[in-house]
Amino acid sequence: MRVELPKNSPLDKTREVVKVMSHKLVEVSEDTFDNVVSDLGTVTTGGFSGSRQSGSHLANDQRDFHDGPEDFYDKEKRIVDAIRKAVREGAAETGAKTSVTLDRPGPPIVQPSAAGDS
């Protein structure tokens, strides 16, 4: 989840917004989060090769789902829909701009490169 407050918002305000959003996400997660990482003051868009932005008004909150139980895949759509709804509600409550991205596991996909003499 990406969180953006008005520019020059103090980092404490950003932290409080992320805290509110985090509590909302835990409520709807059905105990499926394996780990949670919140970065205050920076966001990266476009994955590892994407652009990086910094500022006290920015935050990135990453949540990984645990691998089991087997029925997680049956619950995934319901949980992701609940997460998106909770983020919308949190954004309305806090006035933050938010976006949610779901990264699927798997190998990175890159353009093939040719090796040889030029």
Salt bridges, closest charged atoms under 4 A:
GLU4 OE1 - ARG2 NH2 3.16
ASP12 OD1 - ARG15 NH2 3.33
GLU16 OE2 - ARG15 NH1 3.08
GLU30 OE1 - LYS75 NZ 3.95
GLU30 OE1 - ARG78 NH2 2.87
ASP61 OD2 - ARG63 NE 2.51
GLU76 OE2 - ARG104 NH1 2.52
ASP81 OD2 - LYS77 NZ 2.85
GLU89 OE2 - LYS85 NZ 3.94
GLU93 OE1 - LYS24 NZ 3.15
